[in-house]
Amino acid sequence: MVAIPPKFTPGVLKEQQKQANYGVLEQLEGTWVNVTKDPDSKMLGVHTTCLPSPGTNSETIPGKFRFLCQNYTEELTFTRVPGGVRNRVGANEQFCGAMKYETSIIDLQGHLLHEENGMYLWLDQIYNHAANDKSIEMDIGYPELASGDGANGPVYVPDYSVARSGTIPHGSTVQMFGKSSIIQGAPEFPHGTAAWDFDFLAISPSMGGAGTTPSTPIDLDEPPPPWVFDTSLPATDPSGNKTYTQRILKHDLYPYSVRPDLILRDAIKDQTIKHFTLIEMDTQEATGPQGGILNIPIVRRFVPVVKMDMRMWIETVEEDGKEILQLQYEQIVDFEFHFGTDGGVTRWPHIQVNTLRKKT
């Protein structure tokens, strides 16, 4: 049996106008930055991006790509939107706790890599708003409506509690939905061959999988296998899976060039984390059809951005006798361009990860 949401009353409206409920997003308010620009630090961001190689197109010369991987620093600011944002939808009322965000991502040479702004929304505040004598008179509800109609439904029960809408100047707009949970202890990340999981790699199965099979994963806590450094591969096996992806495995930022979130793991390995809030969001699969991405025509035609997943950890770190908030995130954006080794459309992961603390 579905529980009826709390009743909407003038008192509810007054309280929401005064102070919204921001839920777990309240912890985000402020400006977050990297604590260092030291290129050897694990407290830096990492991004991986695959791009169509100049001269290529999906119709005649597919499959060639340029791989970019860099450290970066970031300034990420969250600002409250005062008061609950009211969505009136008849028998249901919703108040959103909105938190504006703006981020600037800079490479270690001071060049802008990424700019984005948008909103995070806390969507947990649902109320039941039944018809009453006043609303029927004002809205000409009689004879279809009587006072009290809608008091028992229809009931809207969202399968998510948090959302993010963002605008990127490449010409893409994203809408994501998800949930949050509070977990004791520190986040857990894999080690060894367990880290060879294509859901989190900069190498996708449609890109050839680096010549691996499920029974022969690469141990990302060990040096890359010898074939990664075989300079004859481009000549002896120009279209082979190993040649296709060896530059990703021999990059200077290995293993983070292959699985970026391992730098998040390594950043916290010596920390004492008391508990953390985990926020997980996506544009399509886990939450169904509600989310999505819109692209400008040239992006939609040649390199459509089709899917985005995000994990965010808001961590309480015990350090020098104090509790400090720390923010870690991973977002994976899938591009589609050219054809894969199986003849189908290829998905190319663009991954960003970072560890941030509030600016003092």
Buried (B, 14 or more C-beta within 10 A) or exposed (E): EEEEBEEBEEEBBEBBEEEBBBBBBBBBEBBBBBBEBEEEBBBBBBBBBBBBBEEBEBEEEBBEBEBBBBBBBBBBBBBBBEBBBBEEEEBBBBBBBBBEBBBBBBBBEEEEBBEBBBBBBBBBBBBBBBBBEEBBEEEEBEEEBEBEBBBEEEBBEBEBBBBBBBBBEBBBBBBBBBBBEEBEEBBEBBEEBEBBEBEBBBBBBBBBBBBBEEEEBBBBEEEBBEBBEBEEBEEEBEEBBBBBBBBBBBBEBBBBBBBBBBBBBBBBEEEEBEEBBBBBBBBBEBBEEBBBBEBEEEBBEBBBBBBBBBBBBBBBBEEEEEEEBBBBBBBBBBBBBBBBBEEEBBBBBBBBBBBBBBEE
